[in-house]
């Protein structure tokens, strides 16, 4: 017998993974949660039938969403992470001794519980004393925060389910207020390749550029996401992520990484023409 | 009725495309050739069950295999292209007025004939007066050439079928001899992500580094190739593709591109740590 997990990347493109075992399935208040074990990707988590995290390549996503802003401003002390129930983003943040507090806001407690059990590789630092977890809607959480965080990371799902509110102007306006003058915002920014994702990317970009004077996009290779061509948004009140990067300072921290390095940090902001055109086309 | 084309990216990963029509199928002396029509990718060509070219994203591969060396040395006059039966690489080369001759060596005439019929988007410049097509084995062809070409592009299939000879030391040693002192060699360099491809990548790198003092690797996003994370090798006798890039000269040519730009040219040579480690691990 063979068991295959299949995911529709578009209506006419399907990505399938042979699985050894369907370890977990449940429906939370917000979404369907599944965990599978596979030879190629190790254990992986899906939400509403979309791969979120695999043991094999989660390092790419989590290193790139964390080290790019942290290297841009190594003095970041207070971080807010929205979404990110698997814990991978928090894990990377806890590697910085200079980080004093990490507030994590995850709407779905069940995701966190499932990851603690099945994905200790990502969830392993959720009990770090600097971490405080709020099981709330990120959209509501940021409404009441002002001038508090040096860094906000929006580690959301796609804007098709519970993550939808995190792709709105209201949300990014409130993030702007919740950030200090030093503030940097990084968000998962979808993908330029397939139409549906490209529209989400444009929507996210349009929301963010209204509030932040610095608004850039960087790209990574994440093979288990649709098309493998994934983007992150970098927005800030004053920090340019490339021009002022202090490579030596970051390299002196001595952090071992499998994907991120400071040369790649500069390189990943160079985008293909068709991606630049899509981003420019999001209206002014 | 639904018709799906499926490709095994590994034994336990499958990529499937809904097709409208199976336009062509045949077995040549060297391989099985198929052409499909799909909504997502337009017409696409497969060889031995692997996607080679799709109308939707062939521009990524062909722009990146051609414009990186051409921008590095805008005085390239004589080019040799090995493989590349679909014509896309030749098409991009013919856009340079400075190019005087393009020798194309394709082992399988049937691929060229099929692409002329079904993929005019890539095959459209094969009748350019500067192009001469040799239906020969590339490995044998380069044995008898010396000090002839400013640029060799190895646009091969994977090293699992007829492309196998193009992943050997003998071949790259002969390429070295066939190049002038100005010579640049670019090759499709497989992918770092799935084991089988990563081993091919290491093999290619090991062969090339023996002959060329400058030996670099650059990366691109090609969603229809396994993992979407694809590499090209850049080797030369003296040209550094990044440090000495004359961006202004290339931009003054006024070529319109959908993927390539000179900023990306510099950025794509910055590789993730795990890729650097795999390349370093190819022995000295």
HADDOCK unambig.tbl for C-alpha pairs under 7 A between the chains (distance, minus, plus):
assign (segid A and resid 12 and name CA) (segid B and resid 17 and name CA) 5.67 0.50 0.50
assign (segid A and resid 12 and name CA) (segid B and resid 18 and name CA) 4.75 0.50 0.50
assign (segid A and resid 12 and name CA) (segid B and resid 40 and name CA) 6.50 0.50 0.50
assign (segid A and resid 13 and name CA) (segid B and resid 16 and name CA) 5.66 0.50 0.50
assign (segid A and resid 13 and name CA) (segid B and resid 17 and name CA) 4.71 0.50 0.50
assign (segid A and resid 13 and name CA) (segid B and resid 18 and name CA) 6.36 0.50 0.50
assign (segid A and resid 14 and name CA) (segid B and resid 15 and name CA) 5.94 0.50 0.50
assign (segid A and resid 14 and name CA) (segid B and resid 16 and name CA) 4.95 0.50 0.50
assign (segid A and resid 14 and name CA) (segid B and resid 17 and name CA) 6.46 0.50 0.50
assign (segid A and resid 15 and name CA) (segid B and resid 14 and name CA) 5.95 0.50 0.50
assign (segid A and resid 15 and name CA) (segid B and resid 15 and name CA) 4.93 0.50 0.50
assign (segid A and resid 15 and name CA) (segid B and resid 16 and name CA) 6.44 0.50 0.50
assign (segid A and resid 16 and name CA) (segid B and resid 13 and name CA) 5.66 0.50 0.50
assign (segid A and resid 16 and name CA) (segid B and resid 14 and name CA) 4.95 0.50 0.50
assign (segid A and resid 16 and name CA) (segid B and resid 15 and name CA) 6.42 0.50 0.50
assign (segid A and resid 17 and name CA) (segid B and resid 12 and name CA) 5.66 0.50 0.50
assign (segid A and resid 17 and name CA) (segid B and resid 13 and name CA) 4.70 0.50 0.50
assign (segid A and resid 17 and name CA) (segid B and resid 14 and name CA) 6.44 0.50 0.50
assign (segid A and resid 18 and name CA) (segid B and resid 12 and name CA) 4.75 0.50 0.50
assign (segid A and resid 18 and name CA) (segid B and resid 13 and name CA) 6.36 0.50 0.50
assign (segid A and resid 40 and name CA) (segid B and resid 12 and name CA) 6.51 0.50 0.50
assign (segid A and resid 221 and name CA) (segid B and resid 229 and name CA) 6.04 0.50 0.50
assign (segid A and resid 223 and name CA) (segid B and resid 227 and name CA) 4.62 0.50 0.50
assign (segid A and resid 223 and name CA) (segid B and resid 228 and name CA) 6.13 0.50 0.50
assign (segid A and resid 227 and name CA) (segid B and resid 223 and name CA) 4.62 0.50 0.50
assign (segid A and resid 227 and name CA) (segid B and resid 228 and name CA) 6.45 0.50 0.50
assign (segid A and resid 228 and name CA) (segid B and resid 223 and name CA) 6.11 0.50 0.50
assign (segid A and resid 228 and name CA) (segid B and resid 227 and name CA) 6.44 0.50 0.50
assign (segid A and resid 228 and name CA) (segid B and resid 228 and name CA) 5.22 0.50 0.50
assign (segid A and resid 229 and name CA) (segid B and resid 221 and name CA) 6.04 0.50 0.50
assign (segid A and resid 257 and name CA) (segid B and resid 273 and name CA) 6.97 0.50 0.50
assign (segid A and resid 258 and name CA) (segid B and resid 272 and name CA) 7.00 0.50 0.50
assign (segid A and resid 258 and name CA) (segid B and resid 273 and name CA) 4.99 0.50 0.50
assign (segid A and resid 258 and name CA) (segid B and resid 274 and name CA) 5.12 0.50 0.50
assign (segid A and resid 259 and name CA) (segid B and resid 272 and name CA) 4.39 0.50 0.50
assign (segid A and resid 259 and name CA) (segid B and resid 273 and name CA) 4.73 0.50 0.50
assign (segid A and resid 259 and name CA) (segid B and resid 274 and name CA) 5.88 0.50 0.50
assign (segid A and resid 260 and name CA) (segid B and resid 272 and name CA) 5.94 0.50 0.50
assign (segid A and resid 260 and name CA) (segid B and resid 273 and name CA) 6.44 0.50 0.50
assign (segid A and resid 261 and name CA) (segid B and resid 272 and name CA) 6.84 0.50 0.50
assign (segid A and resid 261 and name CA) (segid B and resid 273 and name CA) 6.73 0.50 0.50
assign (segid A and resid 263 and name CA) (segid B and resid 270 and name CA) 5.74 0.50 0.50
assign (segid A and resid 264 and name CA) (segid B and resid 270 and name CA) 4.79 0.50 0.50
assign (segid A and resid 264 and name CA) (segid B and resid 271 and name CA) 5.99 0.50 0.50
assign (segid A and resid 264 and name CA) (segid B and resid 272 and name CA) 6.52 0.50 0.50
assign (segid A and resid 267 and name CA) (segid B and resid 267 and name CA) 3.69 0.50 0.50
assign (segid A and resid 267 and name CA) (segid B and resid 268 and name CA) 6.36 0.50 0.50
assign (segid A and resid 267 and name CA) (segid B and resid 270 and name CA) 5.71 0.50 0.50
assign (segid A and resid 268 and name CA) (segid B and resid 267 and name CA) 6.36 0.50 0.50
assign (segid A and resid 270 and name CA) (segid B and resid 263 and name CA) 5.73 0.50 0.50
assign (segid A and resid 270 and name CA) (segid B and resid 264 and name CA) 4.79 0.50 0.50
assign (segid A and resid 270 and name CA) (segid B and resid 267 and name CA) 5.71 0.50 0.50
assign (segid A and resid 271 and name CA) (segid B and resid 264 and name CA) 5.98 0.50 0.50
assign (segid A and resid 272 and name CA) (segid B and resid 258 and name CA) 7.00 0.50 0.50
assign (segid A and resid 272 and name CA) (segid B and resid 259 and name CA) 4.37 0.50 0.50
assign (segid A and resid 272 and name CA) (segid B and resid 260 and name CA) 5.92 0.50 0.50
assign (segid A and resid 272 and name CA) (segid B and resid 261 and name CA) 6.84 0.50 0.50
assign (segid A and resid 272 and name CA) (segid B and resid 264 and name CA) 6.51 0.50 0.50
assign (segid A and resid 273 and name CA) (segid B and resid 257 and name CA) 6.97 0.50 0.50
assign (segid A and resid 273 and name CA) (segid B and resid 258 and name CA) 4.99 0.50 0.50
assign (segid A and resid 273 and name CA) (segid B and resid 259 and name CA) 4.72 0.50 0.50
assign (segid A and resid 273 and name CA) (segid B and resid 260 and name CA) 6.44 0.50 0.50
assign (segid A and resid 273 and name CA) (segid B and resid 261 and name CA) 6.72 0.50 0.50
assign (segid A and resid 274 and name CA) (segid B and resid 258 and name CA) 5.12 0.50 0.50
assign (segid A and resid 274 and name CA) (segid B and resid 259 and name CA) 5.86 0.50 0.50
